[in-house]
Amino acid sequence: MSRTQELDAPAVRRQAAKPKVRRINPLQAVVVPVVVVLVVLLTFIWVGQLELDSIEQRSLNPDNLIARTREHLILSFVASIIVAVTAVPLGILLDRARAKWVRGIVLGLGSIGQATPAVGIIILIALIWQTGFTTALIAIIVYSFLPVLRNTVVGLEEVDPNVTEAATGMGMRPWQVLFRIKLPLAVPVIAAGLRTSLVFAVSVATIGAFIAAGGLGEIIISGLKLQRMPVLIVGAVLVAAIAVLVDWLAGIVEEIVRPRGL
């Protein structure tokens, strides 16, 4: 080894020892929220220039909009959290199950839940049980459960068997292989499922207004029933803005948790 190589070796080792931080594309991180905010602002500027009647003023009252938005966010995020803490562990159990038919049955039941129209699920549960927040929450969970469950199973299955065999050959126990090898490699696929589920939850929460669950769906329904176009447009723009921002934020998180090299 030459003198120059000896001097450079410590520097190379120090550089290799530095943690590699995943950088987010600044354009991706800025453009989407800026566009969404501009669309929402332009919508409210347009509404502010209109002569609203008493019904429109009551529906578009700031307190009413804030209350409906808060209900919508609570309904969406509570459902998404419940799905995440139940679907991911279930997917891990299915991956560990020796009987393949068990996995097929569970995924089949999940497919039925997603194939059924969201309105049908909500109305059916409301007829069997009751109306309100809890019923809408259950319907959203049923509808958005499959993407997380399926992506968890698929993500774990796609891990190269040679990698797990090598880890086992190094003396790792099954739980160590799962948590230190398979799950980190499956994170991108699982995160994509969670992202899809979250967007589903925001969208389906709009239908909860049909069973008195609150949310921005009430504003949209009021605009449709009373034929008030400004009310309808404001409700639709707010729901779309929330869905786009949630998808954008989930995409940023997905890039952050993705292991280097994947």
DAKA-V536093 format. One record per backbone hydrogen bond with DSSP energy under -1.0 kcal/mol. CO is the residue of the C=O (numbers start at 0). NH is the residue of the N-H. E is the energy in kcal/mol with one decimal. If there is no record, write none. Layout:
[[CO,NH,E] [CO,NH,E]]
This chain:
[[1,5,-2.0] [2,6,-1.9] [3,7,-2.2] [4,8,-1.7] [7,11,-2.4] [8,12,-2.5] [9,13,-2.5] [10,14,-2.4] [11,15,-2.4] [12,16,-1.7] [24,28,-2.1] [25,29,-1.2] [26,30,-2.2] [29,33,-2.0] [30,34,-2.7] [31,35,-2.4] [32,36,-2.6] [33,37,-2.3] [34,38,-2.4] [35,39,-2.4] [36,40,-2.7] [37,41,-2.8] [38,42,-2.0] [39,43,-2.2] [40,44,-2.5] [41,45,-2.3] [42,46,-2.3] [43,47,-2.4] [46,49,-1.6] [52,56,-2.5] [53,57,-2.0] [54,58,-2.2] [55,59,-2.6] [60,64,-2.5] [61,65,-2.6] [62,66,-2.2] [63,67,-2.5] [64,68,-2.4] [65,69,-2.5] [66,70,-2.2] [67,71,-2.2] [68,72,-2.5] [69,73,-2.6] [70,74,-2.4] [71,75,-2.2] [72,76,-2.8] [73,77,-2.4] [74,78,-1.6] [75,79,-2.1] [76,80,-2.4] [77,81,-2.2] [78,82,-2.3] [79,83,-2.4] [80,84,-2.4] [82,86,-3.2] [83,87,-1.2] [85,89,-1.8] [86,90,-2.5] [87,91,-2.1] [88,92,-2.4] [89,93,-2.5] [90,94,-2.0] [91,95,-1.8] [92,96,-1.3] [99,103,-1.8] [100,104,-2.2] [101,105,-2.3] [102,106,-2.4] [103,107,-2.0] [104,108,-2.4] [105,109,-2.2] [106,110,-2.1] [107,111,-1.9] [108,112,-1.8] [109,113,-1.7] [110,114,-2.6] [111,115,-1.6] [116,120,-2.0] [117,121,-2.4] [118,122,-2.7] [119,123,-2.5] [120,124,-2.5] [121,125,-2.3] [122,126,-2.3] [123,127,-2.1] [124,128,-2.8] [131,135,-1.9] [132,136,-2.5] [133,137,-2.4] [134,138,-2.2] [135,139,-2.4] [136,140,-2.2] [137,141,-2.5] [138,142,-2.2] [139,143,-2.3] [144,148,-2.1] [145,149,-3.4] [146,150,-2.0] [147,151,-2.1] [148,152,-2.2] [149,153,-2.8] [150,154,-2.7] [151,155,-2.0] [152,156,-2.2] [153,157,-2.0] [159,162,-1.1] [159,163,-1.4] [160,164,-2.7] [161,165,-2.1] [162,166,-2.2] [163,167,-2.4] [164,168,-2.5] [165,169,-1.2] [166,171,-2.0] [167,170,-1.6] [172,176,-2.5] [173,177,-2.1] [174,178,-2.4] [175,179,-2.4] [176,180,-1.4] [176,181,-2.6] [177,182,-3.1] [180,184,-1.6] [181,185,-1.8] [185,189,-2.4] [186,190,-3.1] [187,191,-1.8] [188,192,-1.7] [189,193,-2.2] [190,194,-2.3] [191,195,-2.2] [192,196,-2.5] [193,197,-2.2] [194,198,-1.9] [195,199,-2.3] [196,200,-2.4] [197,201,-2.0] [198,202,-2.0] [199,203,-3.2] [200,204,-2.0] [202,205,-1.1] [203,206,-1.3] [205,208,-1.1] [206,209,-2.2] [207,210,-1.4] [207,212,-2.0] [208,211,-1.4] [210,131,-1.9] [214,217,-1.4] [215,219,-1.7] [216,220,-2.8] [217,221,-2.2] [218,222,-2.2] [219,223,-2.0] [220,224,-3.1] [221,225,-2.5] [222,227,-1.8] [227,231,-2.1] [228,232,-2.8] [229,233,-2.4] [230,234,-2.2] [231,235,-2.4] [232,236,-2.7] [233,237,-2.3] [234,238,-2.1] [235,239,-2.5] [236,240,-2.5] [237,241,-2.3] [238,242,-2.4] [239,243,-2.5] [240,244,-2.5] [241,245,-2.6] [242,246,-2.3] [243,247,-2.5] [244,248,-2.9] [245,249,-2.7] [246,250,-2.0] [247,251,-2.0] [248,252,-2.3] [249,253,-2.5] [250,254,-1.9] [251,255,-1.9] [252,256,-2.4] [258,261,-1.7]]
